[in-house]
Amino acid sequence: MSEIAVVGIGGWGKNLARNYFQIGEANLRYVCDLDEKKLEAALNQYPGVRTTTDFGEMLKDPELDAVVIATTGPTHYRLAKSALLAEKDVYVEKPFVLEVAQAEELIELAESTGRILMVGHLLEYHPVVVELKKMIESGDLGDIYYIYSQRLNLGTVREDENALWNFAPHDISVILYLLGKEPVDISARGQAYLQEGVEDVVFFTLTFPDNSMASIQVSWLDPHKVRKLTIVGSNKMAVFDDLEANEKLKVYDKGAELSSDYDTYAEYIGLRFGDITVPYIKTGEPLRAECMHFLDCIKNRTQPVSDGNDGLRVVRVLDAAQRSLEQNGAPVSLG
């Protein structure tokens, strides 16, 4: 059984603490936060857990195996580095860190200390995303032309990070996971309407070596709540709507095909309209699956699916998108 500490019990940290308290393979040993009221509530909710505001003192506990960091993005690097130096396995919520050099340093530190380093790219553990990965790898969708995603809401306004860094890690991680490759350049445009210097809405495009593309729209200033990903392939198209209660994945047997045997232009490009299918996918809480995966990696000393390198890939894209944003949409190469 792994002894776990959850650091930061805001909105998402509460969900992590709940899962580690309920999972039989884990013991929620500590809940750490600077807010005494939050700690008091956690003590009532998780009987027997130890509460503390002293992160450094907690790391001195030799019985503590792993630290789960769910604080604000700007604190991730410092806390993760301290935990790795204390020889604890580490899980860091998204965004992993805010600088490429910080990500590279944490990866090297985890390797040198022999510790597990995992990043909270939740959707890589979502049953629908796992199924989409299988469909792409099997060729069922054909060649992937492009992917576009929308992550919109009214609320969750942050002061310490913009909509790009707060929302986009989910979509970037999924797209890189599904395609299994990294983009060659990124172009981003956005605006800060509510707070100067903190973009509320960002549109950006990723271009890949084979000319496939991905477009991502994120906003916390929108009348709609949307969590949708669309994949357009040469054989089929697929739509993942995470807000749908039951039919989260729909596969469209639709496409356009070129013909070498034609008499008119209309016959040269033929459109195919087939069935729409809703695959049965056994659902469960993706966060539970992610937590179980971290515990399994701790136990068996194996690399997580969303390891530090996965986190680095996402931070590289975020960094390039931020630089493009500051250059009013000029494409930024990832080299």
C-alpha positions, 0 to 999 in steps of 0.5 A: 500500500502506497502512502500518499500526500495530496498538496493543494485541496482546492476544486481539483485537489478535493477530487484527488484526495477523495480518490486516494482516500477511497482506493484500497491500494493507497493510504491518504497519509497527508493533506497539505494546504495553506488554508486552515479552513480547507484542512479542517474540512478535509479532516472531517471528510477523511478521518485519520488523515494528517493535515499540515501547512508545512510542505517541507516538514511533511517531506521529512516523513520517511513513511511517505511514498508519493506526493500529489501536487494540485496547487496553482501552476506557478508553484508546481516547479518548486514543489515538485523539485523539493519532493523529488529531492526528498526522494518521493514519487511525484504526480503534478497536475496540469500545467506541468510547469510554466517553462521548458527548462523547468520541465527538462530539469525535473525529468533529469532529476527524476531519472537521477533519483530513480523516482516516478514523475507523472503529469496529470493529463487526465484525458489520456486515461479517458475510456473514449480517448483510449478507444480513439487511439485504438481506432487511429492506430488500427487505421479505422479512421484512415489517414488523419487530416485534421483535429479540432477541439473546443474547451469553452466555459463562462467562469473559472477566471484566473489571475495567475495564468491565462486560458491557454495555460489553464485550459489548453493542456487537456487538448494538447495532451490528447492531440499529441497522444492520439497522433503520436507526433509533435507539431513543427510550428504553432500559431496563436491569437488571443485577447485579454478582455477582463484582465490586462495581460491575461488572455480570456480567449485563445485560438491556436493551430498546430501544424505537423510534419505530414501536413495534418493540422490541429486547431484548438479554441479555449475560453472562459468567457463564452456563453456555452460550456463545450468540451468537444473534439472532432477528428477528420480522417480519410475513411471516417470521422469521429466526435468526442463530446465529453459533456454527453451523458451517454453517447460520448463518442460518435463515428461518422462513416462519411468522407470525400473521395477522388475518382479517376473515372469521371465525366463531370467535375461533380463526379471527380470528387465523390461524397460518401454519406454512411451510417453514424455509429455510437460504439459501446464503451465501458465508462468509469471515472477517468480520474480514478483510472489515472490515480490507479495508474499512478499507484501501479507505476509506484508499485511496479516502478514503471513509467507512466503513460503521461510521464515527464516527457509527455509533460515536456511535449505539452509545455513545449507547445504551450511555450510556443503558443504563448510566444506566438500569442505575444507576436500577434499570431506569428508562427513559432517553430518547435525546431 
